[in-house]
Amino acid sequence: MVSSIGGIVFALVMLWVAGERVMARFQRPGRGVASVRRDLAGRRSLEGEVHVVVWKAHPLSDHMIKELATSEGFKFVDESSLHGSRVLRFVPPRKGI
């Protein structure tokens, strides 16, 4: 009984994760821009950086994501991987300058 409930929960989580990726794949550019802006406004890492998840910003290219972030005052740092997803790391603009 317990193992069947665990299997059902696992299947539902996998459908949710797969569904997010499929929906992102077919979204319009405006939603990709909104996703980048959400990531830029989101939580900072311990180093004070912001991570933009590349697959969530589809159909925007890496260059488009960098241009959008730069236009809002962010500085590109590096590309890395976070929880199995490719991310672009940015340093937020300083306040008061």
N, C-alpha and C positions, 0 to 999 in steps of 0.2 A: 504494500500500500504506500509506504513512505517513498520507496524508490520510484514508483509510478508518478507520484506528485512531483518529485524532483525532476523527473524526465519531462514532465509537462512544463514546469517552470523553465527548465533549460531551453526547451523548444520555443517557448514564448519569447524569451530573451533573445534568442538567435533570430527569430523573425523580426523583432523590433530593431536589432542592429542592422540586419540586412535591408529592412524597409527604409531606414534612414539613409543608407548609402544609395539605394535605388532612387529614392525621391530626390536626393541631391544631384544625381546623375542627369535627371530630366528637368531640373529647375531652370528658370530664366536668369539672365545675367543680373537683374535687379535683386533677386534673392541671394545671389552669390555675394554681391556688394553688401547687402544687409548682414550676411553672415560674417564677413570680414569686419565690418564695423562693430558688430556684437563682440567678436573676439578681441578687438582692439580696446573696447571699453570694459572688458571683463577683468577677471582676477589677474594679479601679477604673480610671477613665480618668486621664489626666494631670492633670486638675483635681481629682481625688479623688472624682469622682462615680460613681454606679452607674447603668447603663442597663438599663431593663426593656423588652424587646421586646414590643410590644402584641399582635402576631398570635400569638405563642407562648402568651399567657395566655388565649386564647379559651376559654370564653365569658365571661370576666370583662370588665366594662366598665372604662373609664378610672377612674371614680370608685371602683370596687371595688379596683382595683390600688393607687390612692392610699391608700385606707383601710387596706389590708393593710400597705403599707409604713410608713405613719404609726404603726400599732399596734406595729410592731417598732422604732420609734425613728428612722426615716428621715424626712427633710424633702424635700418636693417642690420641685424647682427650676424645671423647664421641660419642654416637649414639643419634640422635634426629630426629625430624620431621621438615620439611621445606616445606610449601605450599602443605601439604598432601603427601609428598614423604619422605621416610626414607633416612636419610643422615648419613654419617660417617664424623665426624669433625676431622681435623688435624691441627696441628700448623706447619707452614713452617720452614725450617731450617734457622738458623741465617746466615747472610752474613758476611764474613770476618773472620770466625772461621775455 
